[in-house]
Amino acid sequence: ERVKVILQLGGSPNLRKGSDSPIAKCKNMEMIKLLVSNHAVLTGDVFNNIVCDEDALEFCLKAGADANFNSNLPIRKVAKGTWKSTSDIGESYFDGYKLLLKYGAKVEENGVNFVIKWAAEYGRMDIIQDQMERGCKSGFVEAFAWMGHTRKLPMGDMKKQVGEFLKEMAMKYETQLWEDMVSKFKARGKGLWIDDIK
């Protein structure tokens, strides 16, 4: 009740930033809604609390929360979904992903799709398929290269399947980039990471 009065009197929910901001200290959804309704800037911690709750996420997005804040953190979080470890990869927050797109989440930077990279990292073929249906024709080479470094999926069938898909799409849509990457690997005496998976 005190917070409502302070905000009605013109108080700003954004006097402090990041982990020191009032919204970062919120413990319940009603307070988050109140602060977002008064233009509080979301933090990564708060987003983590609402990403799995479609109603809360949509409320915040409708109230003006930036679907692209913190270098597109929301897209990365919905791709991560319920992932806990390489032995418990869970699933994406696909409905949250669709909400983010509905409210203006970007999918490209400098003409290259970055959603593919974050979805591939966690093996989220549902998100990748959706991007393909939306006409995606970039980001495959970058995602493939990233998959060689990331350790979110076990070195097994699923990682190989995602890698093979990325390779196929890269060869189809980003032929020159793919060939350049393969040439760089060869010049260093290295092969493709998917060849190491038996």
Secondary structure, DSSP 8 states (H G I E B T S, - for coil): -HHHHHHHTT--TTSS-GGGSGGGG--SHHHHHHHHHTT----HHHHHHHTT-HHHHHHHHHTT--TTHHHHHHHHHHHHTT--BTTB-----HHHHHHHHHTT---EETTEE-HHHHHHHTT-HHHHHHHHHTT--SSHHHHHHHHTT--SS-TTHHHHHHHHHHHHHHHHH-HHHHHHHHHHHHHTT---GGGG--
